[in-house]
Amino acid sequence: MTAKPIEGRTTADAGGEVIVFIIGMRINNFLAVRSWWPVFTAMPRMLKELSGEKGSGLLGFRGRPGFPRVFEVIQYWESREKLLAYASDQNGEHRPAWAAFNRRARAGKNKVGFFHETYVVPVGGHESIYVNMPEYGLGEATGVVPVGRRGESAADRLAYRAG
């Protein structure tokens, strides 16, 4: 189902620090399905686990296919501590997937690549505007408010401090 556009101008309702985590994979050899398929299928399991766990810290995510080789997920987190806690959780989906990826990477001789980037964006370090758009990106993760509540210009929204 396609989300209905919200008429007018809105901005993300993110009032504090935002953690942006981009994670993905690159298929270096399409024929090496045994090397890249487990990596490709691990992310949906982790996102399902995080989305189903209240307090996990994951605010929202959006997949971005970079066909034909690259697949990435942009994630928004409420804190770096919760992101790092999930990454090191011995009982979650991440640790076994990471260990399996490392085993396959050694055996697979670079048939699949992996990357992640983490950005800690302080209060006042992000702004957004969505015009006649459904909730999207950070706005989808945190909800949206009318632009006037945060400022009419990008400079005003960057200077906004909640509370």
TASUL-V598641 format. One record per pair of residues at least 12 apart in sequence whose C-alpha atoms are under 10 Angstrom apart, sorted by the first residue. I is the first residue (numbers start at 1). J is the second residue. Records with the same first field share a line. If there is no record, write none. Layout:
I: J, J
This chain:
2: 134
3: 133, 134, 135, 136
4: 132, 133, 134, 135
5: 130, 131, 132, 133, 134, 135, 136
6: 130, 131, 132, 133, 134, 135, 144
7: 130, 131, 132, 133, 134
8: 130, 131, 132, 133, 146, 147
9: 129, 130, 131, 132, 133, 144, 145, 146, 147, 148, 152
10: 128, 129, 130, 131, 132, 133, 134, 135, 139, 143, 144, 145, 146, 147, 148, 149, 150, 152
11: 127, 128, 129, 130, 131, 135, 136, 138, 139, 142, 143, 144, 145, 146, 147, 148, 149, 150, 151, 152, 157
12: 126, 127, 128, 129, 130, 135, 136, 137, 138, 139, 140, 141, 142, 143, 144, 145, 146, 147, 150, 157
13: 127, 128, 138, 139, 140, 141, 142, 143, 144, 145, 146, 147, 149, 150, 162
14: 78, 123, 126, 127, 128, 138, 139, 141, 142, 143, 144, 145, 162
15: 122, 123, 124, 126, 142, 150, 160, 161, 162, 163
16: 78, 79, 121, 122, 123, 124, 125, 126, 160, 161, 162, 163
17: 77, 78, 79, 80, 120, 121, 122, 123, 124, 125, 126
18: 59, 76, 77, 78, 79, 80, 119, 120, 121, 122, 123, 125, 126, 138
19: 57, 58, 59, 75, 76, 77, 78, 79, 80, 81, 82, 83, 118, 119, 120, 121, 122
20: 61, 74, 75, 76, 77, 78, 79, 80, 83, 117, 118, 119, 120, 121, 138
21: 58, 61, 73, 74, 75, 76, 77, 80, 83, 116, 117, 118, 119, 120
22: 61, 62, 63, 64, 72, 73, 74, 75, 76, 115, 116, 117, 118, 119
23: 43, 63, 71, 72, 73, 74, 75, 114, 115, 116, 117, 118
24: 39, 40, 43, 63, 64, 65, 66, 70, 71, 72, 73, 74, 113, 114, 115, 116, 117
25: 39, 40, 66, 69, 70, 71, 72, 73, 112, 113, 114, 115, 116
26: 39, 40, 66, 67, 68, 69, 70, 71, 72, 111, 112, 113, 114, 115
27: 39, 40, 67, 68, 69, 70, 71, 110, 111, 112, 113, 114
28: 69, 70, 110, 111, 112, 113
29: 69, 108, 110, 111, 112, 113
30: 68, 69, 111, 112
31: 111
32: 108, 111, 112
33: 111, 112
34: 104, 108, 111, 112
35: 101, 103, 104, 105, 107, 108, 109, 110, 111, 112, 113
36: 101, 104, 105, 108, 111, 112, 113, 114
37: 112
38: 97, 100, 101, 104
39: 97, 98, 100, 101, 104, 112, 113, 114
40: 71, 72, 112
41: 97
42: 93, 94, 96, 97, 98, 100, 101
43: 72, 73, 93, 94, 97
44: 73
45: 93, 94, 97
46: 86, 92, 93, 94, 97
47: 60, 61, 73, 75, 93, 94
48: 93
49: 92, 93, 94
50: 86, 92, 93
55: 78, 82
56: 77, 78, 79, 82, 83, 85, 86
57: 76, 77, 78, 79, 80, 81, 82, 83, 85, 86
58: 75, 76, 77, 78, 79, 82, 83, 86, 141
59: 75, 76, 77, 78, 79, 138, 140, 141, 142, 143
60: 74, 75, 76, 77, 78, 136, 137, 138, 139, 140, 141, 142
61: 73, 74, 75, 76, 77, 136, 137, 138, 140, 141
62: 74, 75, 76, 136, 137, 138, 140, 141
63: 75
69: 112, 113
70: 112, 113, 114
71: 114
72: 114, 115, 116
73: 116
74: 116, 117, 118, 137, 138
75: 118, 137, 138, 141
76: 118, 119, 137, 138, 140, 141, 142
77: 120, 138, 141, 142
78: 141, 142
79: 120
80: 118, 119, 120
83: 118
101: 113, 114
123: 158, 159, 160, 161, 162
124: 155, 156, 157, 158, 159, 160, 161, 162
125: 157, 158, 159, 160
126: 138, 154, 157, 158, 159, 160
127: 150, 151, 153, 154, 155, 156, 157, 158, 159, 160
128: 144, 147, 150, 153, 154, 157, 158
129: 144, 145, 146, 147, 152, 153, 154, 157
130: 144, 146, 147
131: 147
150: 162
